[in-house]
Amino acid sequence: MSYEILTLPAYRAVGLKWEGTFSEIIPDLKNVIKQSEERANELEYKVNPMVQLGLSYHVIENGFVHYAVYEVSEKQEIPDGMIEIRIPEWTYVKTTHHKGKDVQKTYADLQQWLMDSEYTAFREAGVDYYDPYMPIKHEYYPVDRDPNDPHFDIYIPIVKK
């Protein structure tokens, strides 16, 4: 696995929000991600229409909040039933999960890399997180991915230890 440290500028994203437990991921979260894809044409001002974002925040015990969104410009209005999320400028460690590989292993390897590095996962002040290792996970999915065996980039916000 290769890892890259990079800083991304702040951005705005619009799409759908899901909140639930790990046991509700299938089918509930999968349906929200699919709905977001199906409604993507309602977003006229997508910055990168070829990439759907999956932004996960582990702020629920035994679960998380997930935003199935697209990065958009300030011109974009928020369609009915959709939400807006603003992501600040953060420094990330980036890696890629490859098609045909085990996603649990990709994350385990990333967790090990973090533990061995000079970085730790970023945590927003005043927020209770329920994942001690990577409480914020941003996944960048190419729209042409195989939904049953996707490839995608993983971005974990980090700070120096």
C-alpha positions, 0 to 999 in steps of 0.5 A: 500500500502507498500512502500520501500526505496532502492538504485539501482546501475547504469545500462545500458538498451537497447530497444525502445524509444517513445515520445509523448502526453498523447492522443497518448498513445493508440495505439502508446505507446502500440505498441512500448511496444509490439514491444520491447517485440517481439524484446527482443530475439535480446538482448543476454545479458539481466540481467533479461530477465523476466522483461521489464522496462518502463522508463518514463520522463515527459520532454514534455508538455502534454506528456513524453518520454518512454523507453521500454527496458531491462537491459543488460550487457556491452557485449550487442551491440545495435541492429538496430533501438534500443537505449541505456539508462544509468540509474545512481545510484539513491535512489527510493521509490518502491511500487507495482501496483496489478492486478485488481486495478486502476493504477491512484489510485496507483499513487495517493496513491504514490503521497500522500505518497511522500507528507507526507514523508521526501522525494521529487521526484528527478529532474535532474539538467538542465532538464525541467519537466512537472510533478510537483510530479513524473517527472521520473517514472520507471515501472518494468513489469514481462514478464508474465503479463496480458497486459490488467490488468498488475501488476508491480513494480513502482520505483520513484527516490527520494531525502530527502526534 
